[in-house]
Amino acid sequence: MAESFAGVVGRTVAESQPHWPPRPGVPGSAPDVVIVVLDDVGWSDFGCFGSPIRTPHFDSLAAAGLRYTNFHVTPLCSPTRASLLTGLNHHSVGMRFLSDADTGFPNSRGRVSADVPMLPAVLQEHGYGTYLVGKWHLTPHHEVTPAGPHRDWPLARGFDRFYGFLDGCTDQYLPELYEDNRQVPPPDRPGYHLSEDLVDQAATFLANHVAFRPDDPFFLQVAFGAAHAPMQAPRSYIEPYVEVFADGWDVERERRLRRQVELGVLPEHTRLTERDPNVPAWAELSPERQRLYTHLQATYAGMMEHTDAQFGRLLAVLEELGRRQNTLVLVMSDNGASREGGTHGAVDCNWPYSGLSEPVEAQVQRLELLGGPDGPAHYPEGWAGVGNAPFRKYKQYVDLGGVRSPLIVAPPAGAAGDGEVRTQFVHVVDVMPTVLELVGLGDRCATHGASFRPTFVDPSAPAQRRTQYWEMLGHRALWRDGWKAVTVHEPGSDYDADTWRLYDTVADPSESTDVAEQHPELLRELIDCWWEEARRHDVLPLDDRPLVELLGFRSPFGQTARKSLELPARTGHIPFATGLTGSERSFELVACLAGYRADHQGVLFASGSAGRGYVLYVADGRLVFEHHGFGSDVEVRSVSPLPTGACELGVRLERDPDSRASRATLVVSGADAGSADIETTSAHLSFWGADIGRDPVSQVGTGYQGENPFSAGVLRSVRLTYHDRPPIAEIAAALEHIE
């Protein structure tokens, strides 16, 4: 497209008049913007919201700014992040639940619609530097490959720079990392932790911005993996909390409500909702279970304090760069605390993430591993009820436990804030219009939200909107003028038969007392209003199918739909999100070698990490296959020496159709060369995916040291051939935990 030139072009420069178009920009006083998004953190998990967990830096921000106690999100991560960055309700932009599936309807494409402008893109167009570190989870799983496509990666949606992970969660010590549009290995240094790395990268982005674009404002989103499982942090952060939580979840829920009243984040008349009937009373648990559950909650608390310390480092960077005073800082969670650890939680969350349950007795023997690479924990659902205290339910539900998030806002210096509390109704769709108004771009985008900037300076400013709906997996709710109607839907049941509850959220801020019988006409109005909002925002068709069915829609688009893959030796790291890195299917893996000699050796294919995964390699002239699963380790080694010259070396896994067992058979140039039985296979052996020709980061195999690359120039390719479809029921069970 030709440039629109306002100067004069003559035959020579002397006869011409130069012209430079104005640089895109915002008013010179436009503030920098930092949005910090935590993952699966409950409303009460900051010290300034009633927790005994030490969060001094979050608390100090609240003391200098504002705490919003009536802030709401969606009950899942992808939808909340979509609404945060678009100002639109998640169904209307194609993110009905997660970025993992396209169900064939406009409201559930697993991506944000391409024609919807995102906040970073709007700011970028007006001169902002835009940066994201951490979690994205807005890219369809079938596009998370070394080759993309990259149309739904952060740089394509308005970020100048990105460093982080694309999936729903990742190992804090062994993350699958991306920088801009390329894979990068996690830094190899002692004591590495992802949260620390993210702040280091943010500091670099900002330092470069200040150095080379000193007159431009910046937008930075820091999306920690914390405190989503796997819950991992240095032991020094974990151990002090064992005594803090020794009295159990019933006592701690009551304590939190008392603290919340004392702190002024809830009024004195607030009542504690009943404990979830699926959660046993703490006093009824055996001492062994109490011990395990207490240590698991201590691990979560340690991760929270560790994250707070990294946030403190981020604030220090803003101070060092001289940008703190004119910066808007917001801190929030993407949904309520998660019950996905199940009844017992886990010292190693790969167990529940595989749909398996490790006995409590075995877990208690490994408490010293908690928080480390071999102790990627998740707490039991009873502690999720504490994180959401005093509210009912959890992540995935539209009751307050799923959709009420803590929000801390520190406006730019002089704009307001002095440790005050704001009680106005606010929703995540209101964040984008608030930011745009504050930076002088309030008329640039149509959103479903409204700016809550007036509340910065006026504690009595009215809520800017009257109505907000929610829907997730058939669960539904609607807030209007202080009243809220809500229902929990049973999959497969008639929506019209759902029992709706009604709450007066002003008189009953915890939604503890159902007043539906006292106000049947009002409830009917709210239900009718919900349907109106559903039609307006593309919520329909309602879809309560379990994840077992929804995940079937991944297969036509993803790598798992392919019956075979030919992977050249130079292929990059294969992400876990591809669905190609587990051992849950019957398949044959064949490595094609050229010019093999007896002194050649190394890894042909490795999937997973130390402690959990499988690997095929050559050592001492023999082919070796190792599988490390849940409660069993298997090794099979070819008896005869391998043939020299061009050959094919592989392994065949044959899944038992009636169990999760498999038989592994080595194959050398088409002939069977030894076999062994695997007791338990899984789609989720590890958070780390697979690699060809080496085992680069956390070694799966026990028969070698280091990444053990295969001899140069000999390995040509690896061929994966699948003999059955993925066991969708098992993968769905895992996804219900992972997301």
DADA-V54321 format. One record per helix or strand of 3 or more residues. SS is the DSSP state (2 for helix, 1 for strand). FROM is the first residue (numbers start at 1). TO is the last residue. If there is no record, write none. Layout:
[[SS & FROM & TO] [SS & FROM & TO]]
//
This chain:
[[2 & 13 & 15] [1 & 32 & 38] [2 & 47 & 49] [2 & 56 & 64] [1 & 66 & 68] [2 & 77 & 86] [2 & 90 & 93] [2 & 119 & 125] [1 & 129 & 135] [2 & 141 & 143] [2 & 154 & 157] [1 & 161 & 165] [1 & 177 & 179] [1 & 182 & 184] [2 & 194 & 212] [1 & 218 & 223] [2 & 235 & 238] [2 & 241 & 244] [2 & 249 & 263] [2 & 282 & 284] [2 & 287 & 320] [1 & 327 & 333] [2 & 350 & 353] [2 & 360 & 364] [2 & 367 & 369] [2 & 381 & 387] [2 & 400 & 403] [1 & 407 & 410] [1 & 420 & 422] [2 & 429 & 438] [2 & 454 & 457] [1 & 467 & 472] [1 & 475 & 480] [1 & 483 & 487] [2 & 495 & 497] [1 & 501 & 504] [2 & 520 & 536] [2 & 547 & 550] [2 & 552 & 555] [2 & 559 & 561] [1 & 564 & 568] [2 & 576 & 578] [1 & 587 & 596] [1 & 602 & 609] [1 & 612 & 619] [1 & 622 & 628] [1 & 633 & 637] [1 & 645 & 655] [1 & 662 & 668] [1 & 671 & 678] [1 & 690 & 692] [1 & 715 & 722] [2 & 728 & 738]]
//
